[in-house]
């Protein structure tokens, strides 16, 4: 689900870079804000997609450190958050005996358990790559595009700061997608 929310953030500048009056151009603050936000992949409100409007920039203060001036900034931001029941497509990045890992848009960790792949069986030997195969010979392997439904979502605040998504292909219209001659679909 894509939504627009209002954020508050502090932009930090070294005090030595400020003019004598302690002022700085709005464009410098906006540029620094965008650079700082590019380090954040996601937050509890979702994956950060775009800053749509700069609402206000407060007066700078150096309460926390005499060497750094902080400017409070309020802005509107567009975010994406996966929600249970939504249908997406993703590319299989890794196959293990218990399921597969997909990448879909900004979501790097989408896990599709073998329990949520009805009629698919794990097939592997030492020579071939591991795959999940059905009786009609349709395969789920690395590089295959899969249409899935979000089964569960969990926010994990670790080094990567992102959502972990559990997927399912148990339903009509879900599963491997024919690419119609395309070599690879970049999602």
Residue frames relative to the residue before (quaternion, step in Angstrom):
aa qw qx qy qz dx dy dz
X 1.0000 0.0000 0.0000 0.0000 0.00 0.00 0.00
X 0.2393 -0.7503 0.6013 0.1349 3.55 -0.93 0.94
X 0.0689 0.7933 -0.6005 0.0730 3.53 -0.91 0.95
X 0.3468 -0.7186 0.5662 0.2066 3.53 -1.28 0.41
X 0.0130 -0.8096 0.5848 -0.0483 3.56 -0.77 1.08
X 0.4155 -0.6775 0.5441 0.2688 3.57 -1.30 0.29
X 0.1420 -0.7946 0.5894 0.0317 3.55 -0.88 1.07
X 0.2042 -0.6996 0.6632 0.1704 3.51 -1.36 0.44
X 0.0689 0.7908 -0.6017 0.0883 3.56 -0.91 0.93
X 0.2966 -0.7382 0.5710 0.2026 3.58 -1.14 0.55
X 0.2166 -0.7579 0.6070 0.1008 3.53 -0.92 1.03
X 0.2243 -0.8061 0.5423 0.0766 3.56 -0.72 1.13
X 0.0295 -0.7738 0.6327 -0.0023 3.56 -1.04 0.90
X 0.4843 -0.6185 0.5127 0.3464 3.60 -1.03 0.65
X 0.5421 -0.6548 0.4235 0.3130 3.58 -0.89 0.95
X 0.6245 0.5627 -0.3449 0.4176 3.61 1.03 -0.66
X 0.6542 0.5209 -0.3140 0.4495 3.64 1.19 -0.44
X 0.5783 0.5964 -0.3744 0.4119 3.61 1.26 -0.18
X 0.5573 -0.5775 0.4752 0.3607 3.55 -1.26 0.46
X 0.7200 -0.4498 0.3067 0.4304 3.58 -1.27 0.21
X 0.6877 0.4684 -0.2771 0.4806 3.61 1.05 -0.70
X 0.4979 -0.6599 0.4286 0.3646 3.61 1.24 -0.12
X 0.5202 0.6321 -0.4144 0.3976 3.58 1.22 0.43
X 0.0776 -0.7705 0.6314 0.0399 3.50 -1.29 0.46
X 0.5695 -0.6158 0.4203 0.3461 3.57 -1.08 0.66
X 0.5810 -0.6001 0.4369 0.3337 3.55 -1.10 0.78
X 0.6377 0.5391 -0.3339 0.4373 3.59 0.99 -0.79
X 0.6195 0.5278 -0.3454 0.4673 3.63 1.07 -0.64
X 0.6560 0.5040 -0.3072 0.4705 3.57 0.99 -0.86
X 0.6580 0.5074 -0.3094 0.4625 3.59 0.95 -0.87
X 0.6533 0.5092 -0.3116 0.4657 3.60 0.97 -0.83
X 0.6609 0.4989 -0.2982 0.4747 3.57 0.96 -0.89
X 0.6058 0.5505 -0.3426 0.4610 3.61 1.07 -0.75
X 0.6838 0.4830 -0.2919 0.4625 3.60 0.84 -0.95
X 0.6353 0.5160 -0.3325 0.4685 3.60 1.04 -0.71
X 0.6586 0.4966 -0.3123 0.4713 3.59 0.97 -0.81
X 0.6770 0.4945 -0.3010 0.4545 3.60 0.94 -0.83
X 0.5914 0.5761 -0.3768 0.4200 3.59 1.11 -0.53
X 0.6058 0.5467 -0.3515 0.4589 3.60 1.21 -0.39
X 0.6579 0.4583 -0.3049 0.5140 3.58 1.21 -0.49
X 0.2891 -0.7505 0.5676 0.1760 3.56 -0.72 1.01
X 0.7890 -0.1020 0.1278 0.5922 3.52 0.93 -0.96
X 0.1556 -0.7324 0.6474 0.1425 3.50 -1.39 0.16
X 0.7396 -0.4067 0.2733 0.4614 3.59 -1.24 0.03
X 0.6475 0.5248 -0.3108 0.4569 3.58 1.20 -0.49
X 0.7145 -0.4160 0.2495 0.5043 3.60 1.27 -0.14
X 0.6515 -0.4633 0.4096 0.4394 3.53 -1.37 -0.10
X 0.3991 -0.7205 0.5129 0.2418 3.58 -0.84 0.97
X 0.1629 -0.8158 0.5516 0.0599 3.57 -0.64 1.14
X 0.7953 -0.1760 0.1681 0.5552 3.59 0.79 -1.00
X 0.3589 -0.6503 0.6165 0.2612 3.50 -1.27 0.56
X 0.1962 -0.8307 0.5148 0.0800 3.58 -0.59 1.13
X 0.8111 -0.0155 0.0229 0.5843 3.60 1.13 -0.53
X 0.2939 -0.7084 0.6167 0.1773 3.53 -1.05 0.88
X 0.2484 -0.8163 0.5081 0.1178 3.58 -0.39 1.24
X 0.7921 -0.1976 0.1537 0.5567 3.59 0.75 -1.00
X 0.1896 -0.7256 0.6496 0.1245 3.49 -1.34 0.52
X 0.3088 -0.7785 0.5238 0.1556 3.55 -0.68 1.13
X 0.6518 -0.4902 0.3968 0.4212 3.54 -1.34 0.02
X 0.5168 -0.6620 0.4576 0.2918 3.54 -1.06 0.81
X 0.0187 -0.7760 0.6304 0.0083 3.54 -1.14 0.67
X 0.1901 -0.7763 0.5895 0.1173 3.56 -1.18 0.56
X 0.1089 0.8340 -0.5256 0.1277 3.53 0.85 1.05
X 0.7189 0.4583 -0.2622 0.4521 3.59 0.94 -0.82
X 0.8027 -0.0192 0.0376 0.5949 3.59 1.08 -0.66
X 0.4430 -0.6972 0.4877 0.2824 3.62 -0.92 0.82
X 0.6637 0.5138 -0.2974 0.4551 3.60 1.22 -0.35
X 0.7562 0.3099 -0.1574 0.5544 3.58 1.28 -0.20
X 0.1806 -0.7667 0.6089 0.0937 3.57 -0.97 0.93
X 0.2068 -0.7901 0.5715 0.0799 3.57 -0.87 1.04
X 0.1434 -0.7678 0.6210 0.0659 3.54 -0.98 0.95
X 0.3000 -0.7467 0.5591 0.1996 3.64 -0.62 1.04
X 0.0822 -0.7988 0.5959 -0.0059 3.55 -0.84 1.05
X 0.1314 -0.7560 0.6371 0.0732 3.55 -1.02 0.88
X 0.0939 0.8048 -0.5757 0.1099 3.58 -0.79 1.03
X 0.4221 -0.6602 0.5611 0.2667 3.52 -1.33 0.41
X 0.0591 -0.8167 0.5730 -0.0353 3.55 -0.89 0.99
X 0.3226 -0.7164 0.5845 0.2027 3.57 -1.10 0.74
X 0.0466 -0.8039 0.5926 -0.0183 3.55 -0.86 1.05
X 0.2542 -0.7226 0.6213 0.1652 3.51 -1.36 0.39
X 0.0207 0.7872 -0.6153 0.0365 3.56 -0.85 1.00
X 0.3888 -0.7176 0.5198 0.2524 3.60 -0.78 0.97
X 0.1327 -0.7945 0.5920 0.0262 3.56 -1.00 0.91
X 0.5977 -0.5738 0.4248 0.3647 3.57 -1.07 0.75
X 0.7858 0.3227 -0.2520 0.4636 3.56 -0.99 0.92
X 0.5686 0.5854 -0.4003 0.4168 3.61 1.19 -0.26
X 0.3026 -0.7480 0.5670 0.1657 3.55 -1.13 0.72
X 0.0113 -0.7882 0.6132 -0.0506 3.56 -0.93 1.05
X 0.3001 -0.6783 0.6127 0.2727 3.51 -1.38 -0.03
X 0.0086 -0.7958 0.6052 -0.0188 3.54 -1.12 0.69
X 0.4229 -0.6808 0.5417 0.2534 3.52 -1.31 0.41
X 0.4433 -0.6829 0.5149 0.2686 3.56 -0.92 0.93
X 0.1591 -0.8101 0.5618 0.0535 3.57 -0.74 1.11
X 0.8082 0.0199 0.0248 0.5881 3.59 1.09 -0.65
X 0.1663 -0.7767 0.6025 0.0785 3.57 -1.01 0.87
X 0.0111 -0.7689 0.6391 -0.0166 3.55 -0.92 1.00
X 0.7078 -0.4837 0.3022 0.4168 3.57 -1.24 0.30
X 0.7329 0.4296 -0.2327 0.4735 3.60 1.06 -0.71
X 0.8038 -0.1636 0.1119 0.5608 3.62 1.21 -0.12
X 0.4469 -0.6650 0.5211 0.2942 3.54 -1.28 -0.37
X 0.3148 -0.7090 0.5987 0.1993 3.54 -1.29 0.51
X 0.1492 -0.7989 0.5817 0.0331 3.53 -0.88 1.08
X 0.2074 -0.7069 0.6494 0.1887 3.52 -1.37 0.28
X 0.0418 0.7941 -0.6014 0.0767 3.54 -0.84 1.03
X 0.8189 -0.1075 0.0308 0.5629 3.58 -0.39 1.23
X 0.8108 -0.2042 0.1458 0.5288 3.61 -0.79 -0.92
X 0.5690 0.5963 -0.3839 0.4163 3.61 1.26 -0.20
X 0.1935 -0.8169 0.5378 0.0777 3.58 -0.43 1.25
X 0.7778 0.2708 -0.1450 0.5483 3.58 1.09 -0.59
X 0.1644 0.7284 -0.6389 0.1848 3.52 -0.23 1.39
X 0.1239 -0.8164 0.5629 0.0353 3.56 -0.55 1.17
X 0.1212 -0.7648 0.6322 0.0287 3.53 -0.88 1.09
X 0.2605 -0.8018 0.5251 0.1165 3.56 -0.26 1.31
X 0.5770 -0.5801 0.4448 0.3642 3.56 -1.17 0.57
X 0.5909 0.5729 -0.3615 0.4381 3.60 1.19 -0.47
X 0.7199 0.4037 -0.2301 0.5156 3.59 1.19 -0.53
X 0.6119 0.4718 -0.3592 0.5234 3.57 1.30 0.46
X 0.1380 -0.8312 0.5311 0.0901 3.61 0.29 1.18
X 0.8443 0.1780 -0.1748 0.4743 3.54 -1.13 0.86
X 0.5824 0.5266 -0.4029 0.4702 3.63 1.20 0.29
X 0.1361 -0.7905 0.5955 0.0443 3.54 -0.95 0.93
X 0.4839 -0.6596 0.4994 0.2853 3.54 -1.09 0.78
X 0.0214 -0.7841 0.6197 -0.0280 3.56 -0.86 1.04
X 0.2102 0.7688 -0.5802 0.1678 3.56 -0.80 1.02
X 0.0479 0.7415 -0.6691 -0.0100 3.47 -1.24 0.62
X 0.7239 -0.4601 0.2871 0.4264 3.58 -1.24 0.12
X 0.6958 0.4937 -0.2750 0.4433 3.61 1.07 -0.67
X 0.7818 0.3280 -0.1675 0.5031 3.58 0.79 -1.01
X 0.5805 -0.5569 0.4627 0.3726 3.53 -1.32 0.35
X 0.5306 -0.6243 0.4495 0.3559 3.62 -1.06 0.58
X 0.0078 -0.7876 0.6151 -0.0343 3.56 -1.04 0.86
X 0.3066 -0.6534 0.6372 0.2702 3.49 -1.42 0.14
X 0.0370 -0.8186 0.5720 -0.0370 3.57 -0.73 1.10
X 0.2911 -0.7337 0.5933 0.1578 3.51 -1.19 0.74
X 0.6995 -0.4762 0.3276 0.4202 3.58 -1.26 0.29
X 0.6889 0.4535 -0.2883 0.4865 3.62 1.06 -0.61
X 0.5324 -0.6828 0.3426 0.3647 3.60 1.38 0.36
X 0.4006 0.6626 -0.5310 0.3444 3.62 1.09 0.42
X 0.2105 -0.8144 0.5381 0.0537 3.55 -0.94 0.98
X 0.1418 -0.7086 0.6789 0.1304 3.48 -1.32 0.51
X 0.1927 0.7704 -0.5726 0.2038 3.53 -0.42 1.31
X 0.7281 -0.4066 0.2943 0.4668 3.58 -1.28 0.11
X 0.7920 0.2974 -0.2447 0.4738 3.56 -0.91 1.00
X 0.5766 0.5891 -0.3781 0.4212 3.59 1.24 -0.26
X 0.3664 -0.7032 0.5670 0.2231 3.55 -1.07 0.81
X 0.0780 -0.8061 0.5865 -0.0108 3.56 -0.83 1.07
X 0.2740 -0.7184 0.6141 0.1783 3.56 -1.00 0.88
X 0.0327 0.8203 -0.5646 0.0855 3.57 -0.72 1.11
X 0.3441 -0.6885 0.5929 0.2366 3.51 -1.35 0.31
X 0.4737 -0.6544 0.5073 0.3001 3.57 -1.06 0.78
X 0.2250 -0.7962 0.5556 0.0819 3.54 -0.73 1.15
X 0.7801 -0.1060 0.0969 0.6090 3.59 1.06 -0.81
X 0.1482 -0.7804 0.6045 0.0598 3.56 -1.19 0.66
X 0.0053 0.7885 -0.6146 0.0222 3.56 -1.03 0.84
X 0.3314 -0.7204 0.5771 0.1955 3.57 -0.94 0.95
X 0.0658 -0.7904 0.6090 0.0055 3.58 -0.84 1.02
X 0.1585 -0.7948 0.5827 0.0602 3.54 -0.60 1.19
X 0.2647 0.7255 -0.5855 0.2464 3.52 0.14 1.33
X 0.8118 -0.2226 0.1731 0.5113 3.57 -1.15 -0.53
X 0.7308 0.4386 -0.2346 0.4674 3.60 1.00 -0.80
X 0.1713 -0.8231 0.5223 0.1425 3.62 1.17 -0.49
X 0.5108 0.6373 -0.4482 0.3634 3.57 0.24 1.22
X 0.5746 -0.5700 0.4656 0.3581 3.51 -1.37 0.10
X 0.2227 -0.7208 0.6378 0.1550 3.54 -1.13 0.74
X 0.1300 -0.8199 0.5575 0.0095 3.53 -0.71 1.11
X 0.2070 -0.7296 0.6385 0.1312 3.53 -1.06 0.87
X 0.1692 -0.8138 0.5541 0.0462 3.55 -0.84 1.02
X 0.1379 -0.7627 0.6249 0.0938 3.51 -1.38 0.28
X 0.1555 -0.7594 0.6177 0.1325 3.56 -1.16 0.58
X 0.3887 0.7061 -0.4801 0.3461 3.54 1.24 0.56
X 0.6355 0.4860 -0.3737 0.4694 3.58 -0.02 1.32
X 0.6464 -0.5281 0.3845 0.3943 3.55 -1.30 0.26
X 0.8305 0.2250 -0.1812 0.4762 3.56 -1.05 0.83
X 0.6108 0.5381 -0.3581 0.4573 3.59 1.25 0.15
X 0.5434 0.6028 -0.4648 0.3539 3.57 -1.15 0.59
X 0.7811 -0.2940 0.2228 0.5038 3.60 -1.24 -0.37
X 0.2595 -0.7628 0.5801 0.1198 3.54 -1.06 0.88
X 0.4329 -0.6775 0.5283 0.2731 3.56 -0.96 0.87
X 0.3216 -0.7785 0.5107 0.1724 3.58 -0.82 0.96
X 0.3246 -0.7940 0.4683 0.2121 3.62 1.29 -0.03
X 0.7853 -0.3499 0.1657 0.4832 3.56 0.79 1.05
X 0.5208 0.6112 -0.4431 0.3985 3.62 1.16 -0.07
X 0.4735 -0.6878 0.4701 0.2858 3.57 -0.94 0.85
X 0.7903 -0.1439 0.1255 0.5823 3.57 0.84 -0.94
X 0.2683 -0.7440 0.5952 0.1423 3.52 -1.00 0.86
X 0.2433 -0.7872 0.5524 0.1261 3.57 -0.66 1.12
X 0.0469 -0.8145 0.5780 -0.0176 3.56 -0.39 1.26
